[in-house]
Amino acid sequence: MKSLRLFLCALPLVLTGCSTLSSISSINWSAAYPWNWFGSSLEVNEQGVGQITASTALEQEAIQSALGSDYRLRSGMKTENGTIVHYFEALKDDQLALVINGDKGTVNHISVLDKTIPTASGVKVGTPFSELYQKAYGNCTSAPSDDKVAVACQAEGSQHISYLFTGEWSGPEGLMPSDDTLKNWTVSKIIWKQ
């Protein structure tokens, strides 16, 4: 009976606190989930990667806040199609995990290189082509890559997610490898683009 009285006295305070807190939009409620207490819970989905979305400011403080303490950021600039592009690289254990680009002050492109960050459907860096596609035709195009011939494929049912596959290829650059060759290639990047 004593615990019931205590509960009834505390209930109005709890409800008042909840209603006040619900109006604060900056609270990251997903961080309160127990499965997010011990490490990264980043996932690539239609909105972005983890808490990084198209509305995230392309600023170190905003990106670091969205990523959490598991990642260390460094920034840089490069030219892309004749314009200077500002980007951030997120490192985890001194390994490059994410490259975050933006336009007009917000994030619009994220390349995921970290094998521990899956898509909502469970695809990770290292997933074989043969697990996702039967054929490249209608799904994939030849894509430029820094060091290898690559093929970019749109994720099934997605407007914003694509996969960059790389692998062994002795044919000419710019030509699409055969489906038989592609079946052994693996995802080298997961790309989210606004």
C-alpha angles and dihedrals in degrees: 000000000000092000090050091055091048090049092050091049093049096043097080091049092050093047092048091050091049094051091049094048094047090067093057106093097188095070113106101218094179089067088065093063110107093231089061096052097086110047142324122340096183117151132171112238138154092279096051138273115322107309093343109103139155088277094056111111115243090240129117095238094051094046094045090050091051093047099043130215097307090081134062117208131216125177135215146160132235139169118253122177090345096308131100112249124198115214143172128218118208115208126197116193087348091301120119106251106163139013112204121195131178148186131209092007100306137086116268106157133039126179114199117206098160114107091210094063110082132184118250087263093054101257113147138179103282096037109139121244090234091063092058108029139030093198139008096224110105092008108056145040134192109266136195115252133181099241110002144034107271141188123212118209128186113237112248112265093003132118095187109032128078135164128228111212124196133179146128114326131160097180127100121292114260094028118111112244117234120268088247090058093043095054089077095046119101137211108271096174137015109212126202115190129178 
